């Protein structure tokens, strides 16, 4: 990987900036303690400009000791590096405040100088500094391999480039071998969730392959688990093991007998289902097998008896989908097609005709331009959208909202793909062909073209093909539904969610926050209704039939409130260790999160299916603030013990509810112990 600091462009600016920095640092060092706060901004502002220049990070590394001696870190959390936590670097580096980003960068460069032995620090050893930096790099891998997201650009502007320049410099100096193992672990963690969008993961794997192939990068004993990931993309089978190129592989296929083709088909299917990733060679094989037996086709897709029967029943449709959607530039369409056949949804009467319509759909100029802008013009926009449709129908829990405030729309797409696929296909047809979606709210039509702006301030681009086309329309409709409820008492989700998501959303509604004040409201009653509606021990052991929209109060690893977020409750059941868990869909791109106070969302290892997140029932209930239910099927409120309710409220009051307790409740509970601490 090329270090950004090695690019000679802009070198002429650097010497002048460094001279100004040295002068500002000298003035800071010579000033008395009470005067330093007035001198510091000039140092940080100049350092910011240096960090934006090629070679700036290296220049600051050599000045790390002088800057610390001058007092750059004095009086701040960075003054005592032995107590710094690598996990907090992400928050600092994402900060919209320039001074926070710069002082974090200077601290990292100071520790780099210590780790390399150039700066003997009185408070932290060389080994400690090295360990800290390797952890920080592993936790911020996105800075090494990803461009700034839309959200970063929105909040940080050019500032978002500084962490990337910094981490490229750190990686070159510390060595990639120390972060590869953490990178591999992170890739597998993401792949366990089976997201639809895997371009970032493929970029990470490509970087590993580049590191492996670069003789100048010594990985040592690290990266041993990388072979499966690299081979899944660049050489899953014997005939493409050395990554010969698509044309060479195509020629090799033409001379293979049935036994060899069978081996290729099995190898590709195993790699695809192991990882959720599809090699560009896989579509070449699949298209070749269209002229052979359907038996080999089912082998290449890795289908069970369910998927095989579905393929044979809808043979012409499947062949047409492969010809139209499956290309080396759209390899994930193979995985989407395989999982769609495994779900058996083509047996639902409207789905197969809707897929034929999708195959021949004429896209509007706006839709074509959007798809080309986001994904390039390697394949036609229609093929790109068709890939997205297959992936969404095959992986309904793999939908992500990107870096956009559109969790409601992402949740709706996932819910329709999961529960009502022909409705999803209708939405796609309207949006892609007509540039308009019309939904109804309490009998009144709402047009996405006539509605005002939505929740997102700009058109989102970091989405899968279906979301890219449909979400802007859904976002405007959702916002318009909210506006029509603006003058009603209570939370608008009570009326919006059933109209927006579908008839199966429960008409019963509970919220534990007073909308006007933001304070907690009737928490005990709220929790009793939730247990009686969703917990199998209290609702007559009635499984959840349809996915239900719900709202959670998201907290960070310190259990501090971050914001409100839309999720889908999918099912409630005992996990393999007999713990009652709630399994839910989170549209935020990565469901594995630490919500503080010991609440860590699991995505694998506790009975989760691909794309599901889960928590023990009590822990989930403590972060819940809105849910829907069927008022005619509620269980018995009286059966839930106060002890269970108290355990949930203890979690709640230790986290997002800490400063939302009404004064009257505090007075009433004055002698009730430390549960509000």
N, C-alpha and C positions, 0 to 999 in steps of 0.2 A: 504494500500500500504506500502510496506517495504521501509524504508528510506535507501538509499545506504550507509549512514554514519553508519548504525547499523551493517554492515557486518564487522566481526572482522578481516578479512584477511588484512594483511598489517599494522596492528596496531603498530608493532614493529618499523616501519619506522617513524611513526608520531612524537614520542617524540624528536628524533634527529633533525628532520626538524624544529620543533617548537623552539627548542633551538637556531638553526641557525637563524630563523626568528627573534626571540627576540633580538639576538645580532645585526643583521642587522638593525632592527628598532631603537635600542638604538643609533647606530652610525649615523643613519639618523637624529634622533632627536637632537643629540649633535652638528651636523655640522651647519655651518652658511648657510643662505639662498642661497648664490651664489654657495655653494658647494653641496647643496642637490641634484641637477640633476645627479651628479656623483655617489651619494650613493643610489639613488632610484632604479636603475635596479636590484641590488642585493636583495632588499626587495621584489620587484615584482616577480622576478624569484623564490625565495624561497616560496613566497605565492602561486605561481602557482603549485609548487610541493606539497604543503600542500593540496591545493584544490583537487588534484587528488587522495588523500588518503581517505579512509573511516574515517569519523569523522573529516575531515579537516575543513569543513564549520563550524561545531559547535565550533571548537577550535578558528577559526578566529573571530567568533561572539564575543567571550569573550575578544578578543584583539582589537576590533573595535575602541574603544576610544583611546587606546594607539597608534595605527597605524595612526589615524587621527592627534593626537597631535604631532606625530613625523614628519608629513608633507607629508604623502603619496598623499593627494589630492591637495596639495599646487600648485597654479598656473594653475590648470586644471578646466574644466567645472564642475567637481564633488566637487569643493571647496565650492560651494554654493548649498546645497541640496534642499533648498526651491524653486529653479528655475528648478530643473530637471523635464523632461517630461517622463512619463512611456512609451510613444509610441516609444521613441528613444532607449529603452533598447534592442529591437530586433536587431538593427543595431550593437550595441556594442558587444552583445553576439555572433553574427555571424561573427565578425571580424576575419580575418586571423592573425591579430596582437595579440600576446599573452598578451602584456602589457595592451591593451585596454580591453580584456576579463577579465583579472585579476582585474584591477582597477574598472570595472563595478561590478564585484562580491563583491569586498571589500566594495563598496558603498552600495550595497544591504544589506550586512551583518551589516554595520553600522546602516542603517535605521531599520533593524530588532531589533537591540539592543535598539534603541530609541523607537520603537513601543512597545517593551515588558517592557519598563520602566527601563531598566538596564543602560541607558545612557541618561542623561538629556542634550540635545543638545541646544546650544544658538540660532540656526537659524531655527530649525524645531521642531514642537510639536509632541507629541506621536500620536495624532489623524492624523496629516498630514502624518507622516511616515507610519502609518498603512494603510491609504487610498492609498498612493502611491504604497505600496507593493501589495495590493490586485489587483490594476489595472495592475501592471506589470505582476503579475502571470496570470491574466485572458488573457492578450495579448500574453503571451508566453506559452499557454497551451501545445503546442507541446513538450515543454521541460519536461513536467510531464509525458506525455503518449506516446511519440514516440522516437524511436531510432534515432541516427544521420543519416541523409540522405547521399546519395552518394556525393552530392555537398558539404555538410558540411565536410565529411571525406576528400574530395579532398582538400578543402581550409584550414581546421583547424586541421586535424589529431586528435591526442589524446586530443587536446584542446577542441574539441566538447563535451567531457565528463564533463568539468568543469561546464557549465551552467546547465547541468542535475543534478549533485550532489548538486549544489546550490539551484535549485528550489525544489528538493525533501526535502531539509532541511527547506526551507522557508514554504512549504506547511505543514510540520509536526508542525512547530512552530506557524504559523499564523492560520492554520485551514482550512480544505477543504471546510467548509461551506461557506467561503467568495468567493470562486472561482467557485462553482458549478453553480450558476445562470448564470455567464458569460459563462461558458462552455456550458450550455444548449442553450443559445442564439447563440453561435458560431456553434454548431452542426446543429441547424435549418437553419442557414444562408448557411452553406455548402450544406445541403440536398435540399434546394430550387433550387440549380443548378443541381441536379440529376447527380452526377458523376458516372462513371462506377465503379471506385475503391472506395470502402467504408470501407475497412478494418480498416483504422485509425479511422473513425467515430464509427465503431462498438467497437473498443478498448476504445474509450472515453465513450461510453454508458456503456460498461462493468465496467469501473472504477466508474461510477456513481452508478451502481447497487451494486458494492462492498462497496462503501461508505454508501449506504443506509442500507446494511445488517450488517455493522460493528457497534456493540454497542458502541465501543470506539470513533467513529466519530460522533459528534453531529452536524447535519446539521441545526438545528434550524428550521427557517421558510423557508430556501432556498431550492431550488431543487423541488419546487412544480410542475414545468412543465416537470419534468423528467419522470413521470409515463408513458406517451404515448411512449416515446422513449424506455424505458426499456421493456415495455410490447410488443412493436413491434418486439423485438428480442426474448424475453424469455417467453412470454405468451400472444399471440395475441387473443386467443379464450378461451371459457369457459373450454374446455377439456384439455387445457395445461396451464391454468392460473397460476398454482403454479410451473411451469417448472419441470414436473415430469421425464423428460428424454425421449429419442426417442423410446425406446422399450416399455415403459409403454404407451406412446401415441399411438403407433402402435396397441397395444392390445385393447385400448379403441375404436379405429376406427372400429375394426372388429366386435364390438357388437352394433354399431350405426345403427339406421334406417335412412331413407331418410331425414326426417325432421331435425334430429341432424346433419347429414352430410351437409345439406343445410346451417344450422347455422354456422358450422365450415368454410365452403367455403366462405360465406359472410364475416365472421370476418377476415379471412386471407387476402382476397382481399382488404378490407377497410384499414387494417393496412399497407399493401404493397403500395397501391396507395397514402395513406396519407404521408408516409415518404420516399418512394423509397428504403426502407430496407426490406429484406426478412428474416423471421425467419427460423431456421433449421427445424422446425416442418412443415413448408409449403410444402417442397418437399415430406415429408412422406404422407401428405394428397393427394397431386397431384398424386403420384404413386398409391395410394390406389384407387383413383377415376377412373383410367384407366379401371378398371373392372366394373365400374358403368356407368351411363349415361353421355353423352357428355354435357348435360345441367348442371350437377354439375361441370364439368370441366370448362366450360365457367364462371360459378359463382366464382370458386376458382381463376380464372385468372382475374376476374373483368372486363370482356370484354363488350364493347358496341355492338350494332348491327353489326358494321363493323368488329370487331374482331371475333364475333361469327360466322358470315358468312364465314370468312376466315378459321376459324378452321374447320367448317363443310365441306368446299370445299376441304381442304387439311388434312382431318382427319388422314389418315395413317401417313403422314409426321409428323404432330404434335405429335401423339402418339410415334412415333419413336424418336423424339427429346426429349420428356420427359423421355423416358426410358434410353436414352444415356447420356443426359446432366444434368438432374435434380436429384441431390442427396443432402443429408443434408450438405455435404461439399462444394456444389456448389449452394447455395440457390438463389444467384442473377440471375441465369439462368431463374428462374420463371418470374422475372420482365422483363428481356430482351425478353423472349418469348411473354409475354403479350403485350408489346409495339410494338414488331415486327408485331404481328397479327393486332394490332390496326392501324398500318401504311398501311396495305394492300399490302405490297410489294411482297408477294407471288404470286399475280396476274400478276406481270411482268413475261413474259414467261421464261426467263433464270433462275429466282431466285430459284424456287422449285427444278429443276434438280440439280442446284449447291448445294443446301442444302442436297440433297440425296448424292451427291459426298462427301460433308463434313462429313456426318455421317459415311461413309466407308473409309475415308481418312487414308492411311498408313503414319504415321509420321516418319521422318528420326530420326536416333539415336541422332543427334545434337539437334533437336527440342524437343524430349522427355527429354533429359538431361536438357535442359534449363527450361522447364516447371516444371520438378521435383525439380530442384534446387530452383526455385523461389516460388513455391507453395506447395511443399511437395508431398508425394505419397499417400495421403488419397484416391484420385480417380485417374483413369488413365489419362495420359497426353492428350489423345484424348477427354475425357470428359471435362477436364479443358479448352482445346482450344475451344470446342464447346460452353461451357458457355460464353467464351469471344466473340465468333462470335455472339451469340444471344444478348448479352448485347450491342455490338457495333451496330448491325443492329436495335435494339430497341432504343438505346440511342446514336445516332450519334454525339450529341453535348455534350456527357459526357466523351469524350476521353481526356486524359491528357498526357502531355509530361514527367511527373515526374520531377526529378531534373536533367534534361539533356538538352543540347542545340539542341534539335531535334524538334523544333516547326514546321518546314517545313513538316517533316514526319507525325507528329501527325495531322497537319492540313489536309494533303492529305488523311489520313485514315478517318477522320471525313467527309471530303467532298465526298469521294466515298461512305461511308455508307449512307450519306444523299441523294446523288444525283444519284449514280450509283452502287447499291448494288451488282450486279452480277460481276462487275469489282473488287470490294473489295474481294469477295469470290474467284475470280481467283487468286488474289495476295496471299491470305492466302494459297491456295492449292500449288502454286509454292514454296512459302517460306517454308511451313511446310513439304512438301513431298520431294521437289527437292533440298532444300538448295540453291536455286538460283532464282532470279527474273531478267527477261530481259525486259528492256524498250527501247524505241527508242527516239533518239534525232536527229531531222532533218534528219530522214531516216537512221541513223546509230544505230545499236544495241549496248546497254550498258548492260553488265552482272554485277550483284552485286558481283559475285565471282571473276571476273577479275579486278574490280575497286580497286583503292587504298583506303586508309582510308576515313572515313566520317567526319562529324562535331564533333561527340562524340569521345572522346579519349579512352573510354572503353565501353564494352558492357553494355547498360543500363539494370537494373534489376527491378527498381521500377515502372513497367508498368503493364497494363492489359494483359491477355494472348495473344490476337491478336497482340498488339503492341510489346510485348516481342519477338515474332517470326519475325514479318514483318519489324519493324523499322530499325534493323541493315542493312537490305538489301536496304531499301529506302534511308537511310542516306548515304550509299556509292554511290548510283546512283545519288542522288541529288548533292553530292560533285563533282562527275565526270562530270555532266552536267555543273556545275560552272567552272570547270577547262577547259572545251572545249570552254568556252566563255571568258577566262581570257584575251585574247589579243584583245578583241573587245572594242570599245569605249563605255562608258556608263555603266549602271548597268546591271549585268548578269541576274537579275530577268526578264528583258524584254523578254528574250528568254527561260529561264529555266521554269518559272511558267506555261506557256501554255503547254509545252511538258511534264512537270512533273505531273501537276494536272489534265489536261484533256482539250478536245477540246473546252469546254464551257468557258474557261478562255479567257477574252477579249484580242484581239491582239493589241488593242490600249493600250498605256503605258505612264504613266506620273510619274515623280519623281521631287521633289522640292529641292534636294540636289545635288550639284556638286560632283560626285564620286571622282574626283582627289583631291579636296581641303577640302571636307566636309562642305563647306559653302552653305548657302541657295541660290537657283537659280530659278528665274522666279516664285516666289511664287504666284503672282497675277494670272498669266496664269494657273498655276497648279490648284488653287482653282476654277477658273472659269470653267475649264474643269470638275472638280469633281462635282460641282453643276449641270452643264448642263447634266452630265451623270447619276447622282444618285438622285438628289432632285426632287420629283414629281412635284413641282411647275415650274420647268424649263426644264424637259425632256418629256413634253407632258403627264404627269401623267402615265408614263410607269413603272409598278412594276418591280422589279428585278426578272429575270426569273431563272437564275442559280446563285448559290453562287460564289462569286468572291474573289480570293486571294488579299490581301492588306498587306502593311507594315506600322507599326506605330513606332513612337519614344516614347518609354516608359519613363515616368518621375516618380519621387517619390513624396511623400506628400509635399515636399518643391519645387515641379516643376522643379527639377534638372534632367538632362538627365541621364538615366540608360543604355539604349541600344536599338538596333533595334529588332523588334519582328514581327513574322508572324501571321496574323489573317485572318478570313474569313468574308467578308460582306455578311449578309444573307438577310436582307430586310430593307426597309426604309418606315416608315409610321407614322401617327399621334398617339401619346399615348393617354390614357384616358383623359388627360387634354389639348389635342389639341396642344401639343408640337411636332414638327417634330423630330423624333429620328431615329438613325441608330442602328439596332440590329445586333450584330456580335458574332462570335464564337472566343473565346480566348483559346488556348490549354494549358495555363499555370497552370492548376489545380484549380485555384481559380480566377474567373473573377471579383470579387468585390474588387476594388482597388481605392485608393486615388491618383490621378495623380497630385495633387497640383493645386493651383490657383482656388479653388472651383470646380474642375473637379473630381467628384466621380462617378466611374462606377457603374451602378445599375445592379442587377441581378434579382430583383423582385419588384413588385409594380408599374411598369411603362409599363405594357403590355407585359413583357417578357414571352416567352415560356421557358419551362425547358431547361437549358443549355445555354440560350442566355445572353449576356451582352448588355447593351445599354447606349447611351449617346445622349443628344441633338445634332442635326446635326452640329451646329457650333463648339461645344466643341470637337466632334470627329474629325472634319476636321482639327482642330488645332494640333492634334497629328499625323495626317496622313502624310506619306512621299512618299508612293508608292501606285498606284492603277492601275487596268486594266479596260478597257472599250471597247465597240464595236464602232469603229470609224464610222460605218455606221448608228448608231442609236443615236448619240449625240444630245442633245438639243441645245437651243440657248444661246450662251455665252453672248450675249449683254443684256439679260434680268436680269442678276444678278446685283444688285445695288452695288456700291462701298462701301456703308455703311455696307452691310453684309460682304463683303470681309474684311473690316477694323476690324470688330469685331473679325473675326477669326484670323487675323494676330496679333491683340493685344494679344490674348491668346498665340500665337506661340512665339512672341518676349519676352513675360514674362517668358517663360519656356525654352524648349530645343533649341530654336532658338536664345537665348540671345547673345551667343558668336559666332554665325554663320553668322552674317550679314556682307556681303562684305563691304570693306571700301568705295567703290564707292556709295553704297546704303546709307550709313550713311551720306556722304557728300550731296547727293541729298535730303535727308530727314531732313537736319539740321534744317530747319524751320518748320517742320511738326508736332511739338508738342511732347508729352512725350510717344508716343506709344512704343518706344524701351526700356523704363525704366524697 
